[in-house]
Every structure is written in C-alpha cells, then in structure tokens.
Amino acid sequence: MKFLLPVVLAGGAIAQSGPWGQCGGSGYSGPTTCVAGYTCTFSNQWYSQCLPGAAPPPAATTTRAATTTRAATTTVAPPPANGKVGIIGEFARGANTQCRDSVRGLLTFLEANADVWQGYLWWAAGPWWDTYMYSFEPPSGTGYQYYNALLKEFIP
C-alpha cells in the first residue's frame, strides 16, 4: 500500500497542453489550458487545439485598494537543457484548408525546434481502410492526395 499514495497524488497534478496539442472537445479528458503563448482554439464540438497566440491576460484579483495578485508563471527548462529529444506520434488531419494550415503550422514549429523534435509520424492506412478520410494509400487515399505534397516540403 505504500506505493498507492504517490499514484493518487500524481492524479491531482494540473497539466497544460503543449504547442499544437488538444485542449478540448466532446469526450476529451486531458488538459484544457495551453502553455504560454498558445490559446485553446475551438475547431468543432470534438476538437479544440492549442494554437499560437497569447491568451487573454488573467484577471487581477484586488485584495486591498493598493494590493493586487497575478497568476504565477512557471519557467521550465527546454528539453535540450536536459538532453531529451522526442518525436510526435501518429497524427493526421481532415482534408480542408483549416486542417492543412494547422499541419503546416505544426511542421514549421517542429522544423524551427529541430534541436528538440527529431521527427513525426503521419497516420497512415492501407487498402483495408477503403475510403477512410485519413487513408494515405497511394495514389488515391484522401490523406495521400491532400497532404503528400505538403509533407514532402518538410523532408530534409
């Protein structure tokens, strides 16, 4: 039973979604706030995403006429400082301009931060997925037709 307490306490930690991460949507149970410099932007009832842009400043709380409090800011060392690097796991987007713009933004961010982000995995599917909207089956998969040229722009 000694191991149970740290697990229970860990559940109480409040996390924030990172750049381009999900921050809301129907059935979503993860973080609903974004890291500094990113705003949780509604896309549809199933998905909200952390996009670049400052969130509105937190409201100041006045305790006395001459005293106000602000939200605390926390600075975390970037991964290169601790020697860690990573890749973005599988992701995909729908075949529309909003999704295409978000993919371009994500890939631009990853490219600009290549000291940390070493790569990404695009979600792919073969012929068994038939006409699934994320299918990357050449030459006719929806994902392949809509995103192949964009993804190639970011191949070193």
C-alpha positions in Angstrom: 0.0 0.0 0.0 2.9 2.4 0.3 3.0 2.8 -3.5 -0.6 3.9 -3.7 -0.2 7.3 -2.2 2.2 8.7 -4.9 -0.1 7.4 -7.6 -3.1 9.0 -6.0 -1.3 12.3 -5.5 0.0 12.3 -9.1 -3.6 12.3 -10.3 -4.1 15.8 -8.7 -1.4 17.5 -10.8 -2.6 20.1 -13.3 -1.1 19.9 -16.7 -1.2 22.1 -19.8 -1.4 21.1 -23.4 1.8 21.9 -25.3 2.0 23.7 -28.6 -0.5 22.3 -31.2 -1.9 19.9 -28.6 -5.5 19.1 -28.0 -7.2 21.1 -25.2 -10.9 20.3 -25.5 -13.7 18.6 -27.3 -16.6 16.2 -26.6 -15.4 13.3 -24.6 -11.9 14.8 -24.2 -10.5 14.4 -20.6 -7.0 15.8 -20.9 -5.6 19.3 -20.1 -7.9 22.2 -21.1 -5.3 25.0 -20.9 -2.4 25.7 -23.1 1.3 26.6 -22.4 2.2 30.3 -22.5 1.9 31.9 -25.9 -0.8 29.4 -27.1 -4.5 29.8 -27.0 -7.1 26.9 -26.8 -8.9 27.4 -30.1 -12.3 25.8 -30.8 -12.4 23.8 -34.1 -15.6 21.8 -33.7 -17.5 20.1 -30.9 -15.0 17.2 -30.9 -11.7 19.1 -31.0 -10.1 22.3 -29.7 -6.3 22.8 -30.2 -3.5 25.0 -28.7 -2.6 27.4 -31.5 -0.1 30.3 -31.4 -1.4 33.5 -29.9 -1.4 34.9 -26.5 -4.4 34.0 -24.3 -6.2 36.9 -22.7 -4.3 38.0 -19.6 -5.6 36.6 -16.3 -7.8 39.0 -14.4 -6.1 40.6 -11.4 -7.7 40.0 -8.0 -7.8 43.0 -5.7 -7.5 42.2 -2.0 -7.0 45.8 -0.9 -7.0 49.1 -2.7 -3.2 49.0 -3.1 -2.6 45.3 -3.4 -3.3 43.0 -6.4 -2.3 39.4 -7.2 -1.4 37.9 -10.5 -1.3 34.4 -11.8 2.1 32.8 -11.1 4.3 32.0 -14.1 6.5 28.9 -14.2 9.5 28.5 -16.4 10.5 25.0 -17.4 13.9 24.3 -19.0 13.6 23.3 -22.6 14.3 19.6 -23.3 17.8 20.3 -24.9 18.9 21.5 -21.4 18.2 18.1 -20.0 19.4 16.2 -23.1 16.0 14.8 -24.0 14.6 14.8 -27.5 11.4 13.4 -29.0 9.2 12.7 -31.9 5.5 13.5 -32.4 3.5 10.2 -32.5 0.9 9.5 -35.2 -1.3 12.4 -36.2 -3.5 13.2 -39.2 -5.9 15.9 -40.2 -9.0 16.2 -42.3 -8.9 17.3 -46.0 -9.7 21.0 -45.6 -7.8 24.3 -45.5 -8.1 24.8 -41.7 -6.6 21.4 -41.0 -4.0 21.9 -43.8 -2.9 25.2 -42.2 -2.6 23.6 -38.8 -0.4 20.8 -40.2 1.8 23.4 -41.9 2.0 25.3 -38.6 2.9 22.2 -36.7 5.6 21.1 -39.2 7.0 24.7 -39.3 7.2 24.6 -35.5 8.9 21.2 -35.5 11.4 22.4 -38.1 12.2 25.5 -36.1 12.8 23.4 -33.0 14.7 20.5 -34.6 17.1 20.5 -31.7 14.3 19.0 -29.6 11.8 17.5 -32.1 13.6 14.9 -34.2 10.6 13.9 -36.3 7.0 12.9 -36.6 4.8 10.0 -37.7 1.9 10.7 -40.0 -1.0 8.3 -39.5 -1.3 6.0 -42.5 -3.7 3.3 -43.6 -3.7 0.8 -46.4 -6.3 -0.6 -48.7 -8.3 -2.3 -46.0 -9.4 1.2 -44.8 -11.1 1.8 -48.2 -12.2 5.5 -48.4 -11.4 6.5 -44.8 -10.6 10.2 -44.7 -7.1 9.8 -43.3 -6.1 6.9 -45.7 -2.6 7.5 -47.0 -2.7 4.7 -49.6 -1.1 5.9 -52.9 -2.3 7.1 -55.3 -6.0 7.5 -54.2 -6.1 7.8 -50.4 -7.7 11.0 -49.2 -4.8 11.8 -46.9 -2.3 11.0 -49.6 -3.9 13.2 -52.2 -4.4 16.1 -49.9 -1.2 16.0 -47.8 1.6 14.2 -49.6 3.0 17.3 -51.3 2.8 19.4 -48.1 4.7 16.7 -46.1 7.4 16.4 -48.8 8.1 20.2 -48.3 9.4 19.4 -44.8 11.6 16.4 -45.7 15.2 17.4 -45.2 
